[in-house]
């Protein structure tokens, strides 16, 4: 399953680092962050709880930029 989320990130460099953190999150097959559109596209692994995975992804992203947001609720 693929989904797109609105994100709040301050710079392109941070967006690239956030993309890497989301890709490392358990349950994520692939992820792409677009700084220009402020969108995060995530492809989930089969059978995962989307909300649980996105909560973990946000936690990982906050390690890069503590004031970032991913709007998934």
QUIMOCOR-V796144 format. One record per backbone hydrogen bond with DSSP energy under -0.5 kcal/mol. NH is the residue of the N-H (numbers start at 1). CO is the residue of the C=O. If there is no record, write none. Layout:
BEGIN
NH & CO
NH & CO
END
This chain:
BEGIN
3 & 42
5 & 40
6 & 71
7 & 38
8 & 69
15 & 11
16 & 12
17 & 13
18 & 14
19 & 15
20 & 16
21 & 17
22 & 18
23 & 19
24 & 20
25 & 21
25 & 22
28 & 25
29 & 27
29 & 43
30 & 43
32 & 41
34 & 39
35 & 33
38 & 34
39 & 34
40 & 5
41 & 32
42 & 3
42 & 40
43 & 30
44 & 1
44 & 42
45 & 27
48 & 45
50 & 48
53 & 49
54 & 50
55 & 51
56 & 52
57 & 53
58 & 54
59 & 55
60 & 56
61 & 57
62 & 58
63 & 60
64 & 60
64 & 61
65 & 61
68 & 65
69 & 8
71 & 6
72 & 70
END
